[in-house]
């Protein structure tokens, strides 16, 4: 089984090392403008939040898969899991501030031992609950077979990665056998009503490019996914979100090893789209890590770039007014969210 | 002097051709953009045609660009190779069909 960069003690498991790479080469030489310079040119610096609409909680880095592009460096060998105490603190924040959307991610969020309790608690509130499920977890172990029914009972919106509608490209990115298991899991979600045209149970899919290029047109890909998945596997789903791979963690490792790093950075910078900036997720989202630290987004979390607030940077000292007046921390990886039609956890941003 | 005539990094500088002739260069890129939009043929179909033509004209930059574009648009490797065979077949056929000219000439020379 593939191991995480962390357990391999790879130099790239150091976030300082990643940031050093991201700020050297063509950016240091001045051949490429930095993200801050691009924002300044379009009068969008500093970037600041508009509101807090999505509270994204990364409940742990443990996962049953070790995907080649994973920005979390998640895997079975990762032991970082959010405690029940921290989940309770998150719950208190959600209630106190009347937050409307909670987005659970990981790793495989279902592998957190308190996941079922936490979702049931969230289910008592009148809010949107998103679970970013990798699908194969439903097939991984008997105790997870109840997930489709459990999601349905708690009206969870399920968002799942399926890099392509064929096995060869999906398995290349996510591991051998992942496609077949994902198809089986999708059929089980459909069987309880997810993704069906007449149903209120939402099932969205996520497309990640399988290589060092930007996603193709989201609407065109969605139409093709719908056609192929229906035709070949009788699967229905609601929307397809295209997400650009950001040059961090395991994808950065791949870019460097395959000698695609420089070319990819040029692609992202050349495709910088000022009108994609308004819709980036850090403007309406906060991200929390397993230890309760607060970040502008899940990518900043993985680079350990905490929010620019000394007094409100942990869920134990959560001051919403201060957080909403912060400046968002940016670096060169942010080009991934502003290239072409933009990229966020909800797909394109324009 | 450069060691090779073709540098893959030059592909991303393609847009710079407008530096020395802006008006005509911009017209080219506007037209190029229009050509690849959905029409009677989809943008996806056009990317595969472009891949085949890239091989016919043996342009390494075009091959890089439209290999990526074809993958991006979801073509499997087998389809991409079939497109290359189409280009190769036309090129091969273009040579062979001149065999008729050779035969005509030979007959005229009473060989």
Interface residues (C-beta under 8 A of the other chain):
Chain A: X164 X165 X166 X168 X209 X210 X211 X213 X214 X215 X216 X217 X220 X221 X224 X263 X266 X267 X270
Chain B: X8 X9 X12 X42 X43 X44 X68 X71 X72 X73 X74 X76
